Amino acid sequence: MNIIKRLFISFLVMIPFIVACTAASIFPSLAAAENAAPSREKIVINELLAYDAEIIKKDPAAFVEKLNKIGISAFSFYRGTAALFYRDMFDKSMDPVPECSEFSTDNLEKCYINGDLHIANFGFLKNNEDDIQFDANDFDESYISSYSLDLKRLLVSIILMADDTESKSGEKLANIFLESFIKKIKDFNDGDNAFKYCITAKNSKGYIHETIQSLNDKSRKEFLEKFTKMKKNNKFLENDELKPVSQEVSDKISSIFITQYIPQVIKRSQKKYEKGFFDVLDICEKLHSGTGSLGLKRYYILIGGNTPNDCEKNYIIEMKQERDSVVSAYASNQSLSQAFKTNARRALLGTCSMASYISAFVGIIEDGADSYLLREISPQKYSPSFEEMNQSDLEDLCETAGKIYAKMLVKCANPKLPPHTVQFLSKLEAGGGKDRFKECFINFALNYASIVKKDFEIYSKNKAALIEQFEARAAKSNFVK
């Protein structure tokens, strides 16, 4: 083994030690005796630093931005700390309602899961039928594990989201979600086809229906004006969110976009694209997007669209870097990781397994050790603004999300095994019925939401010291550059 390899392996071995020392140096109170059980404060801070260790090393300014975003509320904190959630879920002593495990089977413990299924990961987008649909829209953390992880994470998010609104009725919203979920599972068991199921203007009501109708009026021109200069041979604007890339980066992305991505779209699509549709007009780096994914590379690629010389017809394709699923840190399976080959393939498989009528513009790019998931950013892409929603809107949202989650659970079943509907409904009956099921999972959500709120208080107490530390590191990093 040459010296470079030995040094690299030594560095990998030292990473956990480096992270622990960093936390201890910032927060001396966390440096408890080595043999003592770690305090919750130490667990919260160490998990935050360990999960983003690579981001901290490469882009400390992005980590500072994340620290600010997760400091807004307990809900925003929960969204950005999925690693802490999974650390707790795989620590059986942390499970506040262990009897929820009664409602599972071996097959339901080994199915595709979203991996970060919170209520803010549902939204509106255009599908491959050119319809606007409401669906789960982020599968970056997808993995193989227990269905209950998705269900628990989602229910906790509903409780915390409600606290951020005037509703304050998280328990009621969680109950509405579960009622809808169970009813839709029964529908699928009775013959409704989950593989053809989606929520559009045709089968939605209330807030979901009204929002879909309003998005139909969104024009591509108005959308593009937010991002581009709207000129012949169009280019992206340059601002705080859209950063030009070097010619070298532009040439590299253009090359792999043409050789890898375009053939995937053409193969999957039923449309014929006119000459120039996929011409790359410009590429920029997209900053300040996401919460948990802050610090990962994200690019916008402007392509010709229906008429390359008409800037009003241009399309924007997002190219987002993928990393190891947060679930894999605690449910690691080496053979499973090898089967996925790259994280972009894992995320794409998760999307195909659980989403409905996937757009032809969803694809992947693999560039050495890095891999990226690509998708169109369309005028109809929209995420609900919870603080602007009334009680009726929130109830519509949670009822519809319950149907979507039922569809996801049914779609991701192994076709060689009994359907998930059969397995789930048999367990539901054996475990004491619908009411017992709802009681278990709502109690879990309420109990774990209270843990999150206390964790948020811990974080809030340490936030200023963390930000000061990593702002200084970011300033030093920029000086070196």
N, C-alpha and C positions, 0 to 999 in steps of 0.2 A: 504494500500500500504506500503510495507516495505521500510526501509531507503535506501537500495541499489537502488530500483526502483526510489525513489524520487530524489536521487542524479544523477542518469543517465538522467532522464527527465530534471533536472535542467541544466545538462551539454549540452544536445541537444539544449535547449533554448538559451544557452549562445554562441553557436558556431558562429552565425553571428556577435555577438558583439566582440568575440575574434579575428575573421578574420579582422574586420574593425579596431580594435585597433592595430593589427599587422601592417597593411598597414600604418596607421597614424604614428606609432612609427618609421617606416623606412623612410617614406616620410612626414615630417611635413607639407610640402606645400599642401599635399592632405587633411589635416584636416580642411576643410572649415567649415563655419558656418552650424549648423545642419539643418536649414531651407532653406539654399541656394540650388539651383539645383546643383547636383554634376558635377564637371568638367569632360571633357573627360578623362583626365589623371587619375582622381580618379576612373572612371568607368573601364578603362582598367586594372589598377593594382588590384583593388578590385575583379573584375571578375576572374582574373587569380588566385588570392589567394583563393577565395571562392570555385572555382570548384575543386581545388586540396587540399582542407583543410585536408581531410583524409590522402592523400599521404604525405603531409607536416608533419603530426603528426607521421606517422609510419615510413617513409623513406625520410627524408629531403635531403639525398644525391641524390636520384632519381629525386627529384624536381629540384635540382641544375643542373642535367644532362638535364632535359627538358628545363630549362632556357637557357642553352647554345645552345641546338638544335634549339629552336625557334628564336634565335638571329642571325641565319645565313643570312636570307633574309626575305622579306615581305611574300614570298610564304611559307617558313618554319614556320613563325609566324602564318600565317593563318591556316595552317594544325594543329597546336597545340593549337589553341584557338577557337575551335568550340563553346564553351559556350558563348564567346563574340558575335559571329555571331548570335546565337539564341536569345541572350538578345536583340540585335538590331532588329531582324526580328519580334519579338513580341512587340516591342515598335514602334507603327505605326508612330510616329513622326520621326523615323530614316529611314523610307523607302524612298529612293531617287526617286523611280519610282512607285508610288502606283497604277498606271493604269494597271500594270501587272495582278492584281486581276480580270480583265475582262475575262481572259482566264481560268476560273476555274468554277467548279460546286460543289455542296455539296458533291457528292461522291468522286470527285477528291481532296476534302479537308480532306477526312477521309480514306486514303488508306495507305498501308504499304510503308514506305520510308526507304531509306538506313540510313539516319540520319547524315552521314558524307561523302557525295559523292563528293570528290574532285578527280582531274585527277590522282593523285598518288595512288588512291585506285582502279585502274584498272591494271590488270596484267595477267600473263600467269600461268596456272596450269593444272594438269592432271585431267580429269573428270572420271565419272564412266564407260565410254565407252573406257577407256585407250587412249583417244585422248587428245592432248594438245589443250586447248582452251584459248581464250582471253575473260576475263569477269571481272565484278566487283568482288572484292575478300575480302571485309571486311564489315561485317554487324553487328559489335559490338554495334553500336549506333542505330540500326533499331527501328522504332516506328510507331505509327499511327498518321499521320498528313497530311498536304498539300503537294501534289506532287511538288508544286512550290518551296518548301524549298530545295529539292534535286537539282532541276534544277538551282536555283539561286546560291547555294553553288558551284556547279560544274562549272558554267560559270565564276564565279569570280576566281576560281582556275586556269582556262585556261588562263585568262588575266594575273594573277600573275606569273604563270609558264613560260609564254612566255617572261616575263621580265628577267627571270633567264637564258634564252638561247640567242643565237645569232639572233633568229627569230625577236623578238621585234614586233611581229604581232599578238598580242592577239585578237584584234577585228576580224581579218580575220579568225583565228582559231575558235573563238566562232561562227562565221557565218557558217563555214563549219560543225561544230558540229550540229547546229540547223537545217540546211538544211537536213542533214543526218537523224536526229531524226524525223523530220516531214515526210520525204519520207518513212521511215520505219513504222511509225504509219499508214500511208496510205496502205502500203503493208499488214500489219496485218489486217487492216479493209477489205481488198480485199480478204482475205483468207489465207494468210501466217500464219503458226501456231507458235505463240510465245513460246508455251510450248515445242516445239521441236527445237527451234532456238538456235544455238550457232555458234560462230566464231572459225573455225578450219582451217587447211591447205587447206581444200577443197573449202572454200568459202571466203578466205581472199586474200589480195594482198599487194604489196609493203612491207613496214616495218613490218607489222603484220605477213604476210606470211613468210618473210625471217627469222624473229625471231622464229616463230614456227618450221621452218625447222631446224634451228640451235639447238634448244632445244631438238629435237629428237635425237641428237648425244650425249647428256649428259648421262654419265654412272653413275650407282648407286655407283660403286666403287670410282670414283673420288669425288663424292658428299660426301660419308661417310668418306673419308680421311680428310675432313675439320673438322669433328666433333668427330671422334672416333679413338681409338688406332689401329683398324684393326687387332685384334687378336682373337683367339678362345675364346668363352665366352666374347665377345667384351664389352668394356666400353667406356664412353665418355672421351674425352680429358679434362684436367683441365687447364683453362686459364682465361683471363679477362672476357670472355663472357659465359663460361660454368663453373658453380660453383657446386661442389658436395653437395648433401643434406645429412642430418643425417640419420642414420638407421631408426629412428622413423618415419621421414617424408617419406622415401622410402617405408617402410612397409605399411604406411597408404595409400599412393597413389597407390601402387601395388594392395592393397585389393579392393579399390573402382574402379580401372581400370578394374579389373577382373569381379567384380559383376555388375557394371553398364554399362561400355563402350563396352566391348567385345560383350555382347548379342545384343546391338544395331547394331553393324557393321555386325554381322552374319545375323541378321534378314533382314537388308536392302540390303545386298550384294547378288548377283546372283552366286558368286563363292563359291567353297568349299575350305576351308583352311586346309592345312596339319597340322598334329600334331606338336606342338611347334611354330606355326606361331606367336601366341600372347604371347609367353613367355617373361616376362619382364627381360631384361638383365641388364639395368642400368637406373637411373633417375638422372637428374641434373637440376639445376635452370638456366634458360636462361636470361642473363642480357643484358641491353643496346638495347633492341628491341623496335621499335615503337617510337612515339612522344607523342601523346595525352595519350597513355596508359602506359607511363613510370611510374613505381612504383607499378603497379599491378603485382601479382604473375604470372610467366610464367615458365613452366617446359617443358623439353624435355624428352620423354620416349623412350628408345631404345628397340625394340622388335625383336624377332627372324627372322621374315620374311619367305621367301620361304624355306630356309634351315637353321635352327637355328645354326648349327655348322659351317656354312660358313658365315663369317662376311661380305662378299661382298653382301649378300642378305638381310641384316638387314633393318628395316624400322625405321624412326623417327616420333613419334607422338607429336605434340605440344599440351600442355594443358594450356590454357590461361584463367585467371580469368576475369569474367565479372562484371561490375558494372552498376548502373542505366544509362539508355540512357541519353546523354547530352540534347536531345530534351525534355525529361520529366521534366527538371527543369523549363521550360517555357510553355510546353503544357501538364502539369501534368493532369492525369486522374486516379483517385484512383481505379475505377472499372476495368480500362484497366490494370493497374499494377497488380491488384489481379488476373486478368485472365491469365497473363503471368506466374504467380507463382514464377518463378526465372528469373534472367537476362540471364542465359544461354539458357533457353527455348525461351525467347524473341529473342535472337540473332539467335538461330537455326531456329525459325519460319521465321525470316527475310531472312535468307539464302535460305530456302526452297521456300519462296514466290517470290524471285527475281533472284536467281542464276540459271544457266543452268546445267543439268546433274551432280548433286552434287555427289561428291565422297562418297563412302560408309564409308570412314574413318572419315567423319564429324559426331560428336556426342557430348554428354554432360555428365558431372559428377556433381552431387549435393552433397555437404558436409556441412550440417547444413545451416548456413547463407551464405556460399560461394558457388558459382557455376562457372563452367568452360566449355568453348567450346573447343572441341578437333578436330584436323584435321592432316592429314599427311603433313609433310614437305618433298616434293619430289624433286628429282634432276631437274625436269622440272619447278619448281616454280621460277618465275622471274618477277621483276618489272622494267619497262622501266627507263633508265637513260636519263633524258631529256637533260642534258647538252651535251650528246654525240650524240644527234639526229640533223639531218639537217632539213631544212624547209619541204621538201617532207615527211620525217619521221613523223614530228609533224602533218602534215595535214592528213596522213594516220591514225595516232593515234586518232585524234579528230573525223574524219569521222566514224571510227569504234566504238568509244565510243558513238557516237550519236545513232547508231543502237542498241548497248547494252542497253542504257538507255530507248529506245523505248520498247525493249523487257521487261525490268524490270517493266515499267509502265503498260504494258498490262497484264503481268503475275499476278500482285498483286491485280487485280480487284476482287471484291466480285462477285462470280458466280451468285448470286441471283439478281444482279442489272445490268442495261445496261452496255455493255462493255466499258472500258475506251476509246477505239478507237472512238466509236460513240460519247461519251460525249465530248472528246477533239476536234474532228473534227468539231462538231456542234458549239462549242465555238470559234474555230478558224475562222470559217466563219462569225459568228455573231460579232466577235470582230474586224473585219476589214481585215481578211485574214492573210496569211503567213508573208507578209512583216511587217504588224503592230505588229504581235506577235514577230518577230525577233527584231524589233526596240525596243519594250518595254524591253525585257529581256537583250539585249546587252547593252542598256543604263543603265539598273540597274547594270549589271556586271561592266561596266566601272566606274560608279559613286561609287559603293561600294568598288571596288578595290582601288580607290583613298583614301577612308576612311581607309582601311586596311594599306595602305602605311603610312598614318599619324599616325595611331595607332602604327605601327612598329617603327616610329621615337620616339614616346613617350616611348615605351618599351626600345628602345636602350639607351635612355637618363637615364633610371632608372635601366638598367640591372646590372651594376657593383654593385650598392647598394643592389639589391636583392640577387645577388649571394653571396656577402660578408656575408649578414645576414644569409642565409640558409646554407652556408658552415660552419659557426660557429655553427649553430644548429646541423648540421650533425656530426661535430667533437665532440660536447658534447654528442650526442646520442651514438656514437661509444665508447666514454669513459665510459658511464654508462653501456653499454653492456659488 
